[in-house]
Amino acid sequence: MNDQIIRITRALNHPIRIQILYYLNDHQKSSVNNLVKQFDVSQPAISRHLRILEEAKLVKSERVKQEKYYSLADNHIIKILDVLRQHVKE
């Protein structure tokens, strides 16, 4: 099996990471501090989740001055998550 598919499925194996993906889809980009406030999770935990998502190439980051901002690498993953949601509902 393709290693990238395995990385992606492992990255999706946590509810906070899925919520982060949907949040980034809705808000285009976000800083780590903003995600900490949004999800009421510690900064190290959010950073770990973002690192896993970035390693799976689901999110990308850019540094602006002292702050790092994250956004979706593309919206394909949201389409996949939406299909999974629909499957669960049926």
N, C-alpha and C positions, 0 to 999 in steps of 0.2 A: 504494500500500500504506500501511497505517496506520503513522505514525511510531513509535508506542509498540511495535508488533510489531518494528520494525527495532531499536529500542533494546534490547528484550529479547533478541533473537537475538544482537546484538553483545555484550551482557553475558554471555551463555552461551558465548562464544567463547574461554574460557580455563579449563583444568582446575581451577585454584585457586579460581576463582569458583564453579564447580559444587560443589567440595568444601566451600566456605564455606556454601553454601546447605544442603547436606545436614547439615553440622555444626550450623547454627542450627536446623534442623528437629529434630534429635535433642536439643539442649540448650536450646531455647527462646530464650536470648539469650547474648551473649558480648561481652566488652570487646575492644578492639583488641589490647591486650597479651596477652590469653589466646589470641587467634587467631594472633598472632606465634609464641607458644610451640607451639601446636598444629601449625602448618604449617611451622615453621622457615623463615619468609620474613621479610624485613626489615619493620620497622614502616611505612616509606613505601610499600612495595609493597602491604601489606595495606590500608593506608588508601586507596590508589588503587583497588584492587579493590572495596572497600566503597563508595567514591564512585560507581563505575560501576554497581554493583548498586543503589545508592540512587537514582541518576538514572533507572534503568530501573523504579523503583518495585517492586523485588523484595524489598528490605529497608528497614527503617525504623530510626531511631535515637532514643535518648533520653539526655539528659545527667543523670547522678547525681553531684553534687559535681564532682570533677575528671575523672571517667571518662565516656566515651561508650559506651553499650551498644547493640548491634545485634541485631535479631530479624527474622524473616521478616515481610514485609508481609501475607502470607496463605500458605496452603499449596498454592495452585493450581500454582505452579511446580514443586513436588516431584512432584505428579501428572503433570505434563508430562514431567519428567525420568525418572520411572519408566516412562512409556510409551516414551520413547526407549530406555531401557535394555532393555526387553522387545523392542523392534523389532530392536535390535542382536543380541540373543541368538537370535532366530529365523532 
